[in-house]
Amino acid sequence: MSISMYDASAPRFVAIFHLVTAYNILRHNGVDIGKSDYIGNP
């Protein structure tokens, strides 16, 4: 049984979608959050 490309990429897409949506909601509501808060500090 092999894993299709869709099955392998779908969980990553869902995680990124939710992170971006949460970021956009926070920015829309006036939370002072920047790029370093979103992607993390090295």
RASULUR-V928605 format. One record per run of one state. SS is the DSSP state (H for helix, E for strand, - for the rest). FROM is the first residue (numbers start at 1). TO is the last residue. If there is no record, write none. Layout:
SS;FROM;TO, SS;FROM;TO
//
This chain:
-;1;4, H;5;28, -;29;34, H;35;39, -;40;42
//
